[in-house]
């Protein structure tokens, strides 16, 4: 089979030109004309399209049953509010959406909550009933025996009321550790949904979190991409998170009651109706957690299911920029992080070829590790640049943990995760950027 070469040129105007292999020659001519222009514009950033293969070697890339289409959303509801049946379910049925309702069995029948007949009615309507524990404790602070009791008490209550045994669990408060995972596996569970932490900060208001990437995330640590509610009503945030449901990533949404008995996690009927209409109008496939088995083998496990999650706790440099011409270029970058922390050090490599950079060889300049929080206007300090030529650079950074943030979340994070949050981590090198030297 012949592979067509795709060439993409991004101009300052933002226009994108795509050419197939039979026009490569003309593209080369056009690029040769663009080079002098760059002399006046300063530096241009060239994105490196090669993925880090070291990540792929450790992931769950072979656990897909079939390719995951774009625009897949998993819809979940926590706690078992009566509005699950009276408000949310009719709207979902009207759109043909699936969903998982995570029920706290000890709250069933309390004011504002579902009773067991209503829980069974949700199940009979085709929605998944998931386990959200017996009493919604902070399970980080209970014994292994009590963790097991929280799981099986729910199972026993469901069996008593004619509801099938759950295969999915939602960690109360989103708090999780290895003991819980072990207990869930022992009781025959297949999946578990956490919330947004530790990659994103945990706030009562909710907000964005990581997308679920089945090639990296174990089915017992499915992250919530957005905790939605009246305190997190931003359409821009919501739509930005949804836009990430592509290229194998899945958007898992977390709602509570519509409305809820608690103000901080309540969602108005108007907001929920608007959200669901947006999903319908934009052709999202909306499913329950158990429906993930259509795309993923949820029985496959990583050797260390926490490894991918902990690897995301650092920072990464992006948006590389060069602001100076001649033999004194000045480098800048932005720090990307999803939680409070900063930069403690950096290392810049400048090379005469991308091939050298691919080998992490800065033949013109290797700054070494520089202890600094500076990420802008870093002056070049390498070999003299004696002629006009295209040069290449990249940077990696070390994070600076935010001790105040770690202390803030200490009650709601496992000891292992808190220790990992406090570690200084070096990022991968950034994508390659190019500039005209001399």
PyMOL commands that set and color helices and strands:
alter all, ss='L'
color gray80, all
select helices_A, chain A and resi 21-41+53-56+61-63+83-95+105-107+116-124+139-141+144-160+172-174+178-186+219-221+235-243+263-265+269-281+290-294+307-311+354-358+403-408+410-412+415-421
alter helices_A, ss='H'
color red, helices_A
select strands_A, chain A and resi 7-10+16-19+43-44+72-79+100-103+128-131+168-170+191-193+207-208+212-213+226-227+249-255+285-287+316-322+330-336+341-351+365-366+370-371+378-379+389-401+433-437
alter strands_A, ss='S'
color yellow, strands_A
deselect
rebuild
show_as cartoon
